[in-house]
Amino acid sequence: MAERAESATLRTDFALLIDGELVRTASRQLDVINPAFGTVFARCPAAGTAELDRAVSAARRAFPAWRARSFAERAALVKQLSARLRAEQNALAELLTREQGKPLAQSVAEIDRGAAQSDGMVGIEIPVEVLADDKDKHIELRYRPLGVVGIITPWNAPVNLALGPLVSALYTGNTVILKPSPYTPLTTLKLGEILREVFPAGVVNVLAGGDELGAAMTAHAGIDKIAFTGSVATGKKVLASAAATLKRVTLELGGNDPAIVLDDVDVKSAAKKIFFASFVNSGQVCMAIKRIYAHERIYDELCTALVAEA
């Protein structure tokens, strides 16, 4: 019954955000699958190069006024965003679970974690640093925004992994083009509707699209920095493409992380932590534990404890 109900209603209430306007039509559409049933449950517009050019132009126009605002002014708007995320947490979490597949409690926690991370980010002071001050010279270090930041996020934690670089860029005076994974674009597009009500037009633009849109972003001369979270293989392509325009690049790529367990641990306590770090989100997180090195004295006991956790 649930599967029939899921496939009976196709959600299409999604839009790109370009220059403060919600854009519901594009040359292409993305079908989004609910992994619980393997069926398409929603469809959203997919941006092409024309939409990307419009978004970049809007972000560049919005940059001077946004850069001119104080840290306090920008922080106040980020806190408004966090409040809206908490107010709409349940609806966003339900949509996130439907497109990504994680349990609802984990989706709720992801929205909450993103809001808390955003509040924490704008609590970081970025003062002017005086490097030298004497009769011969006065030297100050000031941090200035780069311009337009392109953010490309993956499917495993789309909201949390968008908010980190998004808030970092906005708080420091940059404007943004945000692109979610084509597998999980919907919650990010709904995030765009919230962003539209909080930030001035053009400061944040949200574009759903396929891999070709990400490639166009990394090569676009109007984008000054790329923040990419995803696989090592794609990260290499991002870095190579960005080199042509000397973009700044931040890469958060897949890990290959071990747990090292010595013989003086509380084995049952350690097993709980190791199991969680290995299997949370079905193990589909970059810092998931991939392998375990255990001291021979506690090896058998740890294996038994991990089996009990499973």
N, C-alpha and C positions, 0 to 999 in steps of 0.2 A: 504493500500500500504506500509506504513512504517513498519508494523509488518511483512509482507511478505519479505521485503528487509532485515529486521533485522535477520530473521531466515535463510535467503538464504546463508549468508556468515558466516562461523564459523571461528573466529579468533584463531589461534594457534601459534602466534609469541611471545611466552612467554618462559622464561627459569629461572631455579633456578640459584643462584650465589653461587658457592662453590670454595674457594681458587683462586679467580680471574678468574674462567672459567664459561661460561654460559652453563648450563646443560639443554638440551632440552628433554631428555628422562628420564623416571623414571618408576618404576614398576607399578605405578598407575597414573591416571589422574583425575583432578578436572573439572567438568562442572560448568560454571559460568552463572547464570541466570540474564538477564536484567529484573529488577522488573517492569519496565513500561509495558512489554508485557508478562512476565511470561515465557519467552522462553530462552533456552540456546543459547548464542551468542558467547561464547568463551570456550576454553579448555586449561588447563595448566598442566604441570607435578606436581605431588604430591610426596614430599619427604617421605621416610620411614626411618627406623633406620640406614640403610647403608649410606644414604646420610647425615643423622644427624651426624653420627660418623665421616665421612669425613670432614664435616664442622667444627666440634669441634676440630678435629686434626689440621686443617688448622688455626683456630683461635688461638690455643695454640702455634703453631709454629710462628705465626706472632706477638704474644704478646710482647716478649722481645724487638724487634726492635721498635715497636710502642710505648711502654712504655718509651723507651729511648729518644724519640723525645721531644722537648720542647713544652710548652703550645703554644707558638707563631707559631711553625711549624704546630701543629695540627689544630690550629685556622685558619691558612691560607688555609688549605685544606677544612675545613668546609665552609669557605666563597666561595671557588670555587664551592662547592656543591650548596650553596644558589643561586649563579649566574646561574648555570645550571638549577635549578628548575624554576627560573624566565624566562629563555630563552625558556624552553619547557612547560611553564605553560598551554597554551591552549590545547596542545595535551594530557597532563596528566589530565587536568580537564575534557575533553570530555570523556576519558576512565573512570575516577572516577564516572561521572554521569551515564554512561551506566551500571556499575557494582553495584553501590550503590543506585542510584535512586534520589539523591537530585538534585535540579535545578542547571543548569550549572553555574549560577552566584555564588552559594554557593560553588561549586567545585573549581572555580577560586579563590575565597576568601580563601579556605582551603589551596591551594598550596601556595598562597602568605603569609598566616599567618605562615605556616610551615617554609618558607624561612626566614621571619622576626624573628621568634622565634629562629632559628638556629644562625642567626647573633647576636642576643642579648645574647644567651647562651655563646658564645665564647668571649663576651666582659666582662664577669665576671672574675675578677682576683682571683686567689687562691694562696695567698702568703704563705711563711713560717712564722709561728707565733712564736715569742719568748715568752715563758711562764715564764721563769725565767733566770736571768743573774746576778750573783753576784760572790763573790770570791770563793764560795763553789761549785757552779753548773751553768751549762748552759743547759737549756731545750728548745727544739724546737718541735713544732707540724708541721709535714709534712703530707700531704694527698697523699697517694699512690694508684695506681690503683689496683683493685681486681684481674683482669684476664679476663676471658671470661664472657660476660653478655648475657643472653638469654632474648629476648624481644618478648612478645606475645601481639598482638594488636587486637582490635575489628573491627567490620564492619561499625560503624556509622560515624567515621572520620578517616579512615585508614591511610592517609598520615600524617595528623597533629599529631595523637597520636603515630605514629612511630617516627617522627622526634624528638620529645621531649626527650624520653629516649635514642634514637640513638645518638644524638649529645652530650647529657650529658655524655654518656659512652665513646664516641670517644675522646672528648675534654680532659677528665680526664685520658686518656691513656689506656683504656680497648679495647678489641676486641669484636666483636658482632656476634651473631646468631639472625637474625630477622625473625619472623614468623607472617604473617598476618592472618586474619580470612579466613577460607575456603570460605566464602560467597563473600569476596572482596579481592582476592589475586592479581589482575592484575596490578593495579597502583603501588603497592609495588614492584612487580617483575620488572616493568619498572624503578622504582626508583633504583632497584638493578643494572640495566644496567648503570645508571649514576654513582652510587657509584663505580662500577668497573673501570670507567675511571678516577676517582678522587683519590681513596685510594689504597694503596698497596694491593697485593693479600693476602687474608686471614683475613684482618683487619675487613671487613664486609662480612658476608655470609647471603644470603636471601633464605629462604626455605618456599615454600607453602606446605600446608598439612592439614589434618583433625585434629580433637580433639586429636587423639592418638599421633600425633606428638608433640603437646603441652605437653601432659602428659610425653612423653619420654624426653622432654627438662627439665622439672622440676625435673625429677629423675636422670638426667645424671650426673655422677660424674665429668665430665670434664667441667661443667658449674658452675661458681662460684657465680653467682647472677642471679635472675629472676626479670624482670620488667613486670608485668602483668596488663593490663587494660581490665576490663570486668565485669561480674556479680558477685554478692556477693557469690552465690553458688559455682561458679567455683573458685573464689578467695580462698575460704576455702580449696578446694582440692589442689590448688597450694601450699598454705602454709603448708599443711600437707605433701605433697610429698617432698617439698624442705627441710623439717626438717630432713629427713633421711640423708642428706649430709651436713647439717648445712649451706645451702646456705643463703646469704643475699637475702631479698625479698622486693620489693616495689610493693604495690597493689594500684591501682586506681579503685575503685569499684563503683557500682551504688549508687546513693544518694536517699534521701527521704526528699526533700528540701521544706520548706515552704516560702511563702512571707507573711510578716506581714505589714499591711497597716494601719497607724494611721490616725486620722481625720484631720490632718493639711496639707495633701498632695494636690498637684495639681492633681486631679483625672484623668483627661484626659492624662496628661503626664505619670502618674504612670501606667495607663492601657496599654499604648503602650509598656512600658518596661516589664510589667508583661506578656503581651500576647506574646511578642517575646521570653522571657525566658521560657515560657511554651511550645511553639509550634515550635521553630526553629528546623530544621531537623525532623519535625513531632513529636517533643517532645522526640526524641530518643537520648538524651544526658544525661550523668550521673548527671549533675547539673541542669537539667530542674526543674522548679518549679512544684511540685506535688500537692500542695494545698495552699489555700489562706485564711489567717485570716484577716478580714477587720473590722474596727471599725463600730459599728452599725450606727453611724451618716452618714457615707459615703457609707454604704453597697449597697443601691439601685442604687446610682449614679455610683458606680464602676461596678456593674453588667451591667448597661446600656452601659457604656463605653466599656466594654469588648465585649459585643454583637456587638457594632459598629465596633470594631477592627476585629471581626470574619467576 
